[in-house]
Amino acid sequence: DYNHALEEYLKLYKSKKEDPDINFSIGLCYLNINDDKSKALPYFEFVYQKGSAKDKNELLFYLARANTFAYKFDEAIKYFGEYRKTVNAKRYPEIDRYIENCESAKILMKNPVNVTFENLGKEINSKFPDYYPFVTEDQSTLYYTTRREGRSQKLRSWQGYFTSDVYFSKVQAGQWTKPKTIGTMINTSED
């Protein structure tokens, strides 16, 4: 439960900012929650600069990932390269793919595509993760996955969020209706 762990580590951090284990754990939490993952970077950098990581190889990988989320692709490539030197050859394709993604991102960032996202209002967009939208061809129905509170079991996933369900909404008079669960034929007590 990285969300709740992060809350606790941030409390500890207030009085133990120099503790490498707490910094490392905060970074790890940020990499594993639905938030700005680049927030992990200063915590991992602190541990790296102090040279106090319990597992330097693991730290290299997480530093690379955090730099990727901060759009620091050259730094990410550097750390992925250092990490690659320390791992079993079976991991090379995975690490090479991360490096390839960074190289592609550098090219794509030079030629950005103009994309806009529109919040569909509090009925559709909740304070919880809402994702994987699908609009029918006639644009009359929206289906999407949400981790909002609402199910009677109120189960939480390993990430600390409510388990996901598929909801839908229809257009009436140009507005999306209050979303409803798609039902138990698709949704179960877990994800």
Disulfide bonds with the S-S distance in Angstrom:
none
